[in-house]
Amino acid sequence: MIATALDILSWILLLAGCGFVLIGAFGIWRLPDFYSRLHPAGLTDTMGAGLILLGLLLQAETAMVAIKLLIIAVFLLFTSPTTGHATARAALAAGLRIWHAPGAANSAPKGKDDQT
């Protein structure tokens, strides 16, 4: 009975993680600029992979496999948002401009280097 419940919960987590990754891939494909695409990429790494790893954790038969999966999940939890932030800052420092819809008012605050 417990094994069946764990299998069902594991499949739910695996499918939710895969769904999250697919939605994130669609967002990367659909969004207009680099900064907008960076957001679903970071979410996909953090949430999608995290849910998949939790689903795999429930299927782990040995403690060593479970510990390795937990280490990977914690590593992704801390490195994925940091990587996304560093990538966005590097793109901004390189001069990559933020996209604005044609005809939309620019409501973003001006940066220290933005004199327009």
A tleap script that builds the chain and sets N, CA, C and O, in Angstrom:
source leaprc.protein.ff14SB
mol = sequence {
  NMET ILE ALA THR ALA LEU ASP ILE LEU SER
  TRP ILE LEU LEU LEU ALA GLY CYS GLY PHE
  VAL LEU ILE GLY ALA PHE GLY ILE TRP ARG
  LEU PRO ASP PHE TYR SER ARG LEU HIE PRO
  ALA GLY LEU THR ASP THR MET GLY ALA GLY
  LEU ILE LEU LEU GLY LEU LEU LEU GLN ALA
  GLU THR ALA MET VAL ALA ILE LYS LEU LEU
  ILE ILE ALA VAL PHE LEU LEU PHE THR SER
  PRO THR THR GLY HIE ALA THR ALA ARG ALA
  ALA LEU ALA ALA GLY LEU ARG ILE TRP HIE
  ALA PRO GLY ALA ALA ASN SER ALA PRO LYS
  GLY LYS ASP ASP GLN CTHR
}
set mol.1.N position { 0.815 -1.189 0.000 }
set mol.1.CA position { 0.000 0.000 0.000 }
set mol.1.C position { 0.867 1.266 0.000 }
set mol.1.O position { 0.621 2.189 -0.777 }
set mol.2.N position { 1.882 1.305 0.873 }
set mol.2.CA position { 2.781 2.456 0.941 }
set mol.2.C position { 3.587 2.565 -0.353 }
set mol.2.O position { 3.801 3.665 -0.864 }
set mol.3.N position { 4.032 1.427 -0.881 }
set mol.3.CA position { 4.818 1.444 -2.117 }
set mol.3.C position { 3.999 2.010 -3.274 }
set mol.3.O position { 4.522 2.756 -4.101 }
set mol.4.N position { 2.732 1.660 -3.331 }
set mol.4.CA position { 1.865 2.182 -4.388 }
set mol.4.C position { 1.678 3.691 -4.241 }
set mol.4.O position { 1.713 4.421 -5.232 }
set mol.5.N position { 1.480 4.158 -3.018 }
set mol.5.CA position { 1.320 5.595 -2.785 }
set mol.5.C position { 2.596 6.353 -3.158 }
set mol.5.O position { 2.526 7.431 -3.747 }
set mol.6.N position { 3.761 5.793 -2.819 }
set mol.6.CA position { 5.024 6.430 -3.184 }
set mol.6.C position { 5.217 6.455 -4.695 }
set mol.6.O position { 5.714 7.437 -5.248 }
set mol.7.N position { 4.822 5.368 -5.362 }
set mol.7.CA position { 4.917 5.339 -6.822 }
set mol.7.C position { 4.024 6.398 -7.459 }
set mol.7.O position { 4.437 7.084 -8.394 }
set mol.8.N position { 2.811 6.529 -6.957 }
set mol.8.CA position { 1.881 7.523 -7.508 }
set mol.8.C position { 2.415 8.936 -7.266 }
set mol.8.O position { 2.407 9.765 -8.176 }
set mol.9.N position { 2.875 9.210 -6.056 }
set mol.9.CA position { 3.431 10.529 -5.751 }
set mol.9.C position { 4.681 10.809 -6.588 }
set mol.9.O position { 4.892 11.931 -7.048 }
set mol.10.N position { 5.498 9.788 -6.777 }
set mol.10.CA position { 6.694 9.936 -7.596 }
set mol.10.C position { 6.335 10.284 -9.036 }
set mol.10.O position { 6.944 11.173 -9.631 }
set mol.11.N position { 5.358 9.593 -9.592 }
set mol.11.CA position { 4.928 9.878 -10.964 }
set mol.11.C position { 4.322 11.272 -11.081 }
set mol.11.O position { 4.530 11.956 -12.083 }
set mol.12.N position { 3.581 11.693 -10.073 }
set mol.12.CA position { 3.006 13.046 -10.098 }
set mol.12.C position { 4.125 14.087 -10.116 }
set mol.12.O position { 4.068 15.047 -10.885 }
set mol.13.N position { 5.136 13.901 -9.277 }
set mol.13.CA position { 6.255 14.843 -9.249 }
set mol.13.C position { 7.042 14.824 -10.558 }
set mol.13.O position { 7.436 15.875 -11.062 }
set mol.14.N position { 7.269 13.629 -11.108 }
set mol.14.CA position { 7.996 13.527 -12.372 }
set mol.14.C position { 7.233 14.199 -13.509 }
set mol.14.O position { 7.821 14.933 -14.304 }
set mol.15.N position { 5.938 13.954 -13.587 }
set mol.15.CA position { 5.131 14.567 -14.644 }
set mol.15.C position { 5.019 16.079 -14.460 }
set mol.15.O position { 5.052 16.828 -15.437 }
set mol.16.N position { 4.885 16.530 -13.212 }
set mol.16.CA position { 4.831 17.973 -12.958 }
set mol.16.C position { 6.153 18.631 -13.353 }
set mol.16.O position { 6.157 19.710 -13.944 }
set mol.17.N position { 7.262 17.991 -13.032 }
set mol.17.CA position { 8.565 18.528 -13.422 }
set mol.17.C position { 8.741 18.583 -14.928 }
set mol.17.O position { 9.247 19.567 -15.466 }
set mol.18.N position { 8.320 17.519 -15.612 }
set mol.18.CA position { 8.405 17.511 -17.078 }
set mol.18.C position { 7.491 18.567 -17.684 }
set mol.18.O position { 7.864 19.232 -18.651 }
set mol.19.N position { 6.300 18.726 -17.123 }
set mol.19.CA position { 5.392 19.765 -17.603 }
set mol.19.C position { 5.980 21.148 -17.399 }
set mol.19.O position { 5.860 22.017 -18.262 }
set mol.20.N position { 6.612 21.348 -16.262 }
set mol.20.CA position { 7.239 22.636 -15.974 }
set mol.20.C position { 8.358 22.919 -16.967 }
set mol.20.O position { 8.500 24.048 -17.437 }
set mol.21.N position { 9.153 21.901 -17.290 }
set mol.21.CA position { 10.237 22.071 -18.253 }
set mol.21.C position { 9.674 22.394 -19.640 }
set mol.21.O position { 10.215 23.249 -20.340 }
set mol.22.N position { 8.605 21.724 -20.038 }
set mol.22.CA position { 7.999 21.998 -21.345 }
set mol.22.C position { 7.420 23.407 -21.420 }
set mol.22.O position { 7.584 24.092 -22.429 }
set mol.23.N position { 6.751 23.837 -20.367 }
set mol.23.CA position { 6.209 25.201 -20.345 }
set mol.23.C position { 7.354 26.221 -20.373 }
set mol.23.O position { 7.254 27.248 -21.045 }
set mol.24.N position { 8.424 25.943 -19.655 }
set mol.24.CA position { 9.587 26.831 -19.687 }
set mol.24.C position { 10.232 26.885 -21.064 }
set mol.24.O position { 10.659 27.951 -21.508 }
set mol.25.N position { 10.307 25.737 -21.746 }
set mol.25.CA position { 10.857 25.715 -23.104 }
set mol.25.C position { 9.982 26.527 -24.051 }
set mol.25.O position { 10.495 27.234 -24.918 }
set mol.26.N position { 8.674 26.431 -23.890 }
set mol.26.CA position { 7.764 27.232 -24.710 }
set mol.26.C position { 7.959 28.720 -24.423 }
set mol.26.O position { 7.922 29.541 -25.339 }
set mol.27.N position { 8.165 29.065 -23.163 }
set mol.27.CA position { 8.416 30.457 -22.804 }
set mol.27.C position { 9.708 30.982 -23.401 }
set mol.27.O position { 9.762 32.125 -23.856 }
set mol.28.N position { 10.745 30.164 -23.405 }
set mol.28.CA position { 12.016 30.567 -24.003 }
set mol.28.C position { 11.836 30.795 -25.502 }
set mol.28.O position { 12.399 31.734 -26.063 }
set mol.29.N position { 11.063 29.948 -26.137 }
set mol.29.CA position { 10.831 30.052 -27.572 }
set mol.29.C position { 9.960 31.260 -27.908 }
set mol.29.O position { 10.156 31.888 -28.948 }
set mol.30.N position { 9.014 31.591 -27.052 }
set mol.30.CA position { 7.987 32.578 -27.361 }
set mol.30.C position { 8.354 34.011 -26.958 }
set mol.30.O position { 7.919 34.955 -27.616 }
set mol.31.N position { 9.119 34.190 -25.926 }
set mol.31.CA position { 9.382 35.531 -25.407 }
set mol.31.C position { 10.335 36.312 -26.318 }
set mol.31.O position { 11.144 35.709 -27.024 }
set mol.32.N position { 10.247 37.652 -26.310 }
set mol.32.CA position { 10.894 38.452 -27.349 }
set mol.32.C position { 12.390 38.733 -27.180 }
set mol.32.O position { 13.090 38.870 -28.183 }
set mol.33.N position { 12.900 38.824 -25.963 }
set mol.33.CA position { 14.298 39.228 -25.828 }
set mol.33.C position { 15.037 38.363 -24.822 }
set mol.33.O position { 14.464 37.494 -24.163 }
set mol.34.N position { 16.327 38.634 -24.731 }
set mol.34.CA position { 17.211 37.839 -23.882 }
set mol.34.C position { 16.781 37.842 -22.423 }
set mol.34.O position { 16.735 36.789 -21.788 }
set mol.35.N position { 16.469 39.000 -21.893 }
set mol.35.CA position { 16.128 39.109 -20.475 }
set mol.35.C position { 14.809 38.403 -20.165 }
set mol.35.O position { 14.667 37.775 -19.115 }
set mol.36.N position { 13.863 38.506 -21.068 }
set mol.36.CA position { 12.588 37.807 -20.871 }
set mol.36.C position { 12.775 36.298 -20.948 }
set mol.36.O position { 12.112 35.554 -20.225 }
set mol.37.N position { 13.661 35.845 -21.808 }
set mol.37.CA position { 13.918 34.406 -21.956 }
set mol.37.C position { 14.710 33.846 -20.781 }
set mol.37.O position { 14.622 32.658 -20.471 }
set mol.38.N position { 15.470 34.694 -20.144 }
set mol.38.CA position { 16.284 34.250 -19.014 }
set mol.38.C position { 15.423 33.821 -17.829 }
set mol.38.O position { 15.800 32.923 -17.076 }
set mol.39.N position { 14.276 34.458 -17.667 }
set mol.39.CA position { 13.387 34.130 -16.546 }
set mol.39.C position { 12.840 32.698 -16.631 }
set mol.39.O position { 12.984 31.958 -15.658 }
set mol.40.N position { 12.222 32.268 -17.736 }
set mol.40.CA position { 11.760 30.873 -17.770 }
set mol.40.C position { 12.908 29.870 -17.759 }
set mol.40.O position { 12.741 28.745 -17.288 }
set mol.41.N position { 14.068 30.263 -18.271 }
set mol.41.CA position { 15.210 29.351 -18.218 }
set mol.41.C position { 15.619 29.084 -16.770 }
set mol.41.O position { 15.907 27.946 -16.400 }
set mol.42.N position { 15.643 30.127 -15.963 }
set mol.42.CA position { 15.982 29.954 -14.547 }
set mol.42.C position { 14.927 29.187 -13.783 }
set mol.42.O position { 15.249 28.345 -12.945 }
set mol.43.N position { 13.666 29.473 -14.068 }
set mol.43.CA position { 12.587 28.740 -13.399 }
set mol.43.C position { 12.581 27.271 -13.785 }
set mol.43.O position { 12.331 26.404 -12.949 }
set mol.44.N position { 12.857 26.996 -15.048 }
set mol.44.CA position { 12.893 25.612 -15.506 }
set mol.44.C position { 13.985 24.843 -14.777 }
set mol.44.O position { 13.770 23.717 -14.331 }
set mol.45.N position { 15.153 25.456 -14.661 }
set mol.45.CA position { 16.243 24.791 -13.945 }
set mol.45.C position { 15.881 24.522 -12.495 }
set mol.45.O position { 16.084 23.418 -11.989 }
set mol.46.N position { 15.354 25.519 -11.842 }
set mol.46.CA position { 15.103 25.397 -10.410 }
set mol.46.C position { 13.909 24.500 -10.106 }
set mol.46.O position { 14.040 23.509 -9.389 }
set mol.47.N position { 12.758 24.844 -10.647 }
set mol.47.CA position { 11.535 24.109 -10.302 }
set mol.47.C position { 11.397 22.798 -11.067 }
set mol.47.O position { 11.095 21.760 -10.478 }
set mol.48.N position { 11.618 22.843 -12.376 }
set mol.48.CA position { 11.445 21.637 -13.185 }
set mol.48.C position { 12.398 20.529 -12.765 }
set mol.48.O position { 11.984 19.400 -12.503 }
set mol.49.N position { 13.675 20.868 -12.706 }
set mol.49.CA position { 14.657 19.868 -12.297 }
set mol.49.C position { 14.461 19.467 -10.840 }
set mol.49.O position { 14.671 18.308 -10.483 }
set mol.50.N position { 14.059 20.418 -9.995 }
set mol.50.CA position { 13.811 20.088 -8.588 }
set mol.50.C position { 12.679 19.093 -8.417 }
set mol.50.O position { 12.791 18.152 -7.631 }
set mol.51.N position { 11.588 19.293 -9.147 }
set mol.51.CA position { 10.470 18.345 -9.063 }
set mol.51.C position { 10.859 16.977 -9.608 }
set mol.51.O position { 10.479 15.951 -9.043 }
set mol.52.N position { 11.610 16.957 -10.698 }
set mol.52.CA position { 12.063 15.681 -11.256 }
set mol.52.C position { 12.978 14.966 -10.268 }
set mol.52.O position { 12.858 13.756 -10.072 }
set mol.53.N position { 13.886 15.705 -9.649 }
set mol.53.CA position { 14.786 15.084 -8.671 }
set mol.53.C position { 14.031 14.573 -7.449 }
set mol.53.O position { 14.378 13.523 -6.909 }
set mol.54.N position { 13.006 15.296 -7.005 }
set mol.54.CA position { 12.199 14.797 -5.882 }
set mol.54.C position { 11.439 13.531 -6.264 }
set mol.54.O position { 11.312 12.609 -5.459 }
set mol.55.N position { 10.936 13.492 -7.498 }
set mol.55.CA position { 10.277 12.275 -7.966 }
set mol.55.C position { 11.235 11.099 -8.016 }
set mol.55.O position { 10.872 9.981 -7.652 }
set mol.56.N position { 12.454 11.349 -8.464 }
set mol.56.CA position { 13.461 10.285 -8.486 }
set mol.56.C position { 13.885 9.888 -7.079 }
set mol.56.O position { 14.198 8.725 -6.823 }
set mol.57.N position { 13.894 10.856 -6.172 }
set mol.57.CA position { 14.255 10.576 -4.782 }
set mol.57.C position { 13.299 9.563 -4.160 }
set mol.57.O position { 13.719 8.696 -3.393 }
set mol.58.N position { 12.021 9.673 -4.491 }
set mol.58.CA position { 11.043 8.719 -3.955 }
set mol.58.C position { 11.233 7.319 -4.529 }
set mol.58.O position { 10.778 6.339 -3.939 }
set mol.59.N position { 11.898 7.220 -5.672 }
set mol.59.CA position { 12.148 5.917 -6.287 }
set mol.59.C position { 13.511 5.330 -5.909 }
set mol.59.O position { 13.819 4.196 -6.277 }
set mol.60.N position { 14.319 6.088 -5.184 }
set mol.60.CA position { 15.660 5.626 -4.821 }
set mol.60.C position { 15.568 4.419 -3.896 }
set mol.60.O position { 14.826 4.420 -2.913 }
set mol.61.N position { 16.335 3.394 -4.233 }
set mol.61.CA position { 16.294 2.165 -3.439 }
set mol.61.C position { 17.360 2.133 -2.351 }
set mol.61.O position { 17.215 1.418 -1.360 }
set mol.62.N position { 18.423 2.897 -2.530 }
set mol.62.CA position { 19.481 2.908 -1.521 }
set mol.62.C position { 19.655 4.321 -0.966 }
set mol.62.O position { 19.293 5.310 -1.603 }
set mol.63.N position { 20.210 4.381 0.219 }
set mol.63.CA position { 20.435 5.679 0.860 }
set mol.63.C position { 21.475 6.494 0.104 }
set mol.63.O position { 21.384 7.721 0.061 }
set mol.64.N position { 22.456 5.835 -0.490 }
set mol.64.CA position { 23.503 6.548 -1.223 }
set mol.64.C position { 22.923 7.276 -2.436 }
set mol.64.O position { 23.304 8.412 -2.721 }
set mol.65.N position { 22.014 6.634 -3.140 }
set mol.65.CA position { 21.364 7.274 -4.293 }
set mol.65.C position { 20.520 8.453 -3.819 }
set mol.65.O position { 20.532 9.512 -4.446 }
set mol.66.N position { 19.794 8.282 -2.729 }
set mol.66.CA position { 18.956 9.361 -2.195 }
set mol.66.C position { 19.806 10.558 -1.766 }
set mol.66.O position { 19.432 11.705 -2.010 }
set mol.67.N position { 20.936 10.297 -1.135 }
set mol.67.CA position { 21.824 11.381 -0.705 }
set mol.67.C position { 22.381 12.129 -1.911 }
set mol.67.O position { 22.457 13.357 -1.902 }
set mol.68.N position { 22.770 11.394 -2.946 }
set mol.68.CA position { 23.290 12.036 -4.154 }
set mol.68.C position { 22.223 12.900 -4.822 }
set mol.68.O position { 22.517 14.002 -5.285 }
set mol.69.N position { 20.997 12.408 -4.875 }
set mol.69.CA position { 19.909 13.193 -5.464 }
set mol.69.C position { 19.625 14.453 -4.645 }
set mol.69.O position { 19.358 15.512 -5.213 }
set mol.70.N position { 19.681 14.348 -3.331 }
set mol.70.CA position { 19.491 15.530 -2.480 }
set mol.70.C position { 20.606 16.553 -2.671 }
set mol.70.O position { 20.350 17.756 -2.697 }
set mol.71.N position { 21.830 16.081 -2.805 }
set mol.71.CA position { 22.959 16.988 -3.031 }
set mol.71.C position { 22.791 17.719 -4.360 }
set mol.71.O position { 23.035 18.922 -4.445 }
set mol.72.N position { 22.375 16.996 -5.392 }
set mol.72.CA position { 22.143 17.624 -6.696 }
set mol.72.C position { 21.029 18.657 -6.595 }
set mol.72.O position { 21.144 19.749 -7.153 }
set mol.73.N position { 19.947 18.324 -5.886 }
set mol.73.CA position { 18.817 19.254 -5.748 }
set mol.73.C position { 19.236 20.526 -5.007 }
set mol.73.O position { 18.865 21.627 -5.415 }
set mol.74.N position { 19.994 20.386 -3.938 }
set mol.74.CA position { 20.458 21.557 -3.183 }
set mol.74.C position { 21.413 22.391 -4.036 }
set mol.74.O position { 21.352 23.621 -4.024 }
set mol.75.N position { 22.290 21.718 -4.774 }
set mol.75.CA position { 23.214 22.426 -5.662 }
set mol.75.C position { 22.446 23.241 -6.702 }
set mol.75.O position { 22.769 24.407 -6.934 }
set mol.76.N position { 21.440 22.643 -7.325 }
set mol.76.CA position { 20.633 23.365 -8.313 }
set mol.76.C position { 19.845 24.506 -7.682 }
set mol.76.O position { 19.685 25.565 -8.289 }
set mol.77.N position { 19.356 24.292 -6.474 }
set mol.77.CA position { 18.575 25.319 -5.796 }
set mol.77.C position { 19.390 26.591 -5.572 }
set mol.77.O position { 18.854 27.696 -5.656 }
set mol.78.N position { 20.671 26.439 -5.289 }
set mol.78.CA position { 21.509 27.604 -5.032 }
set mol.78.C position { 22.194 28.152 -6.281 }
set mol.78.O position { 22.381 29.364 -6.390 }
set mol.79.N position { 22.570 27.296 -7.217 }
set mol.79.CA position { 23.353 27.775 -8.357 }
set mol.79.C position { 22.509 28.297 -9.508 }
set mol.79.O position { 22.955 29.198 -10.218 }
set mol.80.N position { 21.329 27.778 -9.718 }
set mol.80.CA position { 20.531 28.207 -10.866 }
set mol.80.C position { 20.105 29.674 -10.779 }
set mol.80.O position { 20.298 30.403 -11.752 }
set mol.81.N position { 19.538 30.143 -9.669 }
set mol.81.CA position { 19.210 31.575 -9.602 }
set mol.81.C position { 20.449 32.473 -9.656 }
set mol.81.O position { 20.407 33.558 -10.236 }
set mol.82.N position { 21.532 32.027 -9.061 }
set mol.82.CA position { 22.767 32.805 -9.090 }
set mol.82.C position { 23.310 32.913 -10.506 }
set mol.82.O position { 23.778 33.974 -10.919 }
set mol.83.N position { 23.245 31.819 -11.245 }
set mol.83.CA position { 23.703 31.825 -12.631 }
set mol.83.C position { 22.851 32.748 -13.490 }
set mol.83.O position { 23.379 33.499 -14.309 }
set mol.84.N position { 21.544 32.695 -13.308 }
set mol.84.CA position { 20.659 33.580 -14.061 }
set mol.84.C position { 20.928 35.043 -13.764 }
set mol.84.O position { 20.938 35.877 -14.669 }
set mol.85.N position { 21.144 35.351 -12.500 }
set mol.85.CA position { 21.433 36.734 -12.104 }
set mol.85.C position { 22.768 37.200 -12.689 }
set mol.85.O position { 22.868 38.312 -13.208 }
set mol.86.N position { 23.783 36.355 -12.605 }
set mol.86.CA position { 25.094 36.726 -13.140 }
set mol.86.C position { 25.043 36.886 -14.657 }
set mol.86.O position { 25.694 37.775 -15.207 }
set mol.87.N position { 24.288 36.046 -15.328 }
set mol.87.CA position { 24.149 36.155 -16.781 }
set mol.87.C position { 23.453 37.454 -17.167 }
set mol.87.O position { 23.868 38.125 -18.111 }
set mol.88.N position { 22.402 37.810 -16.444 }
set mol.88.CA position { 21.688 39.060 -16.732 }
set mol.88.C position { 22.582 40.270 -16.477 }
set mol.88.O position { 22.575 41.218 -17.263 }
set mol.89.N position { 23.343 40.252 -15.402 }
set mol.89.CA position { 24.241 41.381 -15.111 }
set mol.89.C position { 25.342 41.491 -16.156 }
set mol.89.O position { 25.724 42.595 -16.543 }
set mol.90.N position { 25.857 40.344 -16.618 }
set mol.90.CA position { 26.894 40.373 -17.652 }
set mol.90.C position { 26.338 40.912 -18.966 }
set mol.90.O position { 27.016 41.668 -19.662 }
set mol.91.N position { 25.117 40.533 -19.308 }
set mol.91.CA position { 24.502 41.042 -20.538 }
set mol.91.C position { 24.249 42.540 -20.434 }
set mol.91.O position { 24.457 43.274 -21.400 }
set mol.92.N position { 23.808 42.990 -19.285 }
set mol.92.CA position { 23.572 44.420 -19.085 }
set mol.92.C position { 24.888 45.201 -19.139 }
set mol.92.O position { 24.947 46.287 -19.716 }
set mol.93.N position { 25.931 44.647 -18.540 }
set mol.93.CA position { 27.242 45.302 -18.569 }
set mol.93.C position { 27.828 45.325 -19.980 }
set mol.93.O position { 28.576 46.238 -20.328 }
set mol.94.N position { 27.488 44.324 -20.790 }
set mol.94.CA position { 27.969 44.275 -22.172 }
set mol.94.C position { 27.190 45.212 -23.086 }
set mol.94.O position { 27.550 45.390 -24.250 }
set mol.95.N position { 26.128 45.810 -22.563 }
set mol.95.CA position { 25.375 46.781 -23.343 }
set mol.95.C position { 24.138 46.242 -24.027 }
set mol.95.O position { 23.548 46.936 -24.855 }
set mol.96.N position { 23.730 45.043 -23.712 }
set mol.96.CA position { 22.516 44.485 -24.307 }
set mol.96.C position { 21.312 45.215 -23.725 }
set mol.96.O position { 21.086 45.197 -22.515 }
set mol.97.N position { 20.550 45.853 -24.591 }
set mol.97.CA position { 19.428 46.679 -24.155 }
set mol.97.C position { 18.210 45.828 -23.842 }
set mol.97.O position { 18.038 44.734 -24.379 }
set mol.98.N position { 17.380 46.346 -22.973 }
set mol.98.CA position { 16.120 45.694 -22.625 }
set mol.98.C position { 15.097 46.032 -23.698 }
set mol.98.O position { 14.980 47.186 -24.110 }
set mol.99.N position { 14.364 45.034 -24.147 }
set mol.99.CA position { 13.370 45.217 -25.196 }
set mol.99.C position { 12.131 45.892 -24.626 }
set mol.99.O position { 11.686 45.567 -23.525 }
set mol.100.N position { 11.582 46.827 -25.380 }
set mol.100.CA position { 10.318 47.473 -25.030 }
set mol.100.C position { 9.383 47.326 -26.213 }
set mol.100.O position { 9.812 47.424 -27.363 }
set mol.101.N position { 8.124 47.096 -25.946 }
set mol.101.CA position { 7.136 46.951 -27.013 }
set mol.101.C position { 7.041 48.251 -27.806 }
set mol.101.O position { 7.111 49.337 -27.230 }
set mol.102.N position { 6.882 48.145 -29.120 }
set mol.102.CA position { 6.748 49.360 -29.927 }
set mol.102.C position { 5.538 50.178 -29.470 }
set mol.102.O position { 4.438 49.645 -29.323 }
set mol.103.N position { 5.750 51.454 -29.253 }
set mol.103.CA position { 4.673 52.336 -28.835 }
set mol.103.C position { 4.406 52.346 -27.344 }
set mol.103.O position { 3.596 53.144 -26.873 }
set mol.104.N position { 5.066 51.484 -26.591 }
set mol.104.CA position { 4.848 51.441 -25.141 }
set mol.104.C position { 5.700 52.507 -24.473 }
set mol.104.O position { 6.815 52.793 -24.909 }
set mol.105.N position { 5.169 53.081 -23.425 }
set mol.105.CA position { 5.923 54.078 -22.668 }
set mol.105.C position { 7.035 53.380 -21.906 }
set mol.105.O position { 6.824 52.306 -21.343 }
set mol.106.N position { 8.186 53.963 -21.884 }
set mol.106.CA position { 9.316 53.398 -21.163 }
set mol.106.C position { 9.178 53.766 -19.692 }
set mol.106.O position { 9.511 54.879 -19.284 }
set mol.107.N position { 8.687 52.824 -18.907 }
set mol.107.CA position { 8.463 53.095 -17.490 }
set mol.107.C position { 9.608 52.607 -16.620 }
set mol.107.O position { 9.563 52.743 -15.398 }
set mol.108.N position { 10.641 52.036 -17.248 }
set mol.108.CA position { 11.766 51.533 -16.471 }
set mol.108.C position { 12.601 52.704 -15.960 }
set mol.108.O position { 12.791 53.687 -16.676 }
set mol.109.N position { 13.099 52.607 -14.732 }
set mol.109.CA position { 13.949 53.680 -14.217 }
set mol.109.C position { 15.257 53.738 -14.989 }
set mol.109.O position { 15.758 52.712 -15.449 }
set mol.110.N position { 15.803 54.926 -15.130 }
set mol.110.CA position { 17.051 55.090 -15.857 }
set mol.110.C position { 18.216 54.664 -14.976 }
set mol.110.O position { 18.271 54.984 -13.789 }
set mol.111.N position { 19.148 53.931 -15.589 }
set mol.111.CA position { 20.344 53.513 -14.888 }
set mol.111.C position { 21.373 54.624 -14.869 }
set mol.111.O position { 21.167 55.676 -15.474 }
set mol.112.N position { 22.469 54.400 -14.185 }
set mol.112.CA position { 23.491 55.436 -14.069 }
set mol.112.C position { 24.170 55.721 -15.403 }
set mol.112.O position { 24.663 56.829 -15.616 }
set mol.113.N position { 24.207 54.728 -16.319 }
set mol.113.CA position { 24.834 54.926 -17.622 }
set mol.113.C position { 23.829 55.285 -18.703 }
set mol.113.O position { 24.225 55.539 -19.841 }
set mol.114.N position { 22.548 55.315 -18.384 }
set mol.114.CA position { 21.504 55.569 -19.373 }
set mol.114.C position { 21.152 57.052 -19.352 }
set mol.114.O position { 20.440 57.510 -18.458 }
set mol.115.N position { 21.640 57.794 -20.321 }
set mol.115.CA position { 21.430 59.233 -20.367 }
set mol.115.C position { 20.353 59.641 -21.366 }
set mol.115.O position { 20.179 60.834 -21.615 }
set mol.116.N position { 19.624 58.686 -21.946 }
set mol.116.CA position { 18.610 59.024 -22.954 }
set mol.116.C position { 17.307 59.407 -22.329 }
set mol.116.O position { 16.350 59.720 -23.038 }
savepdb mol mol.pdb
quit
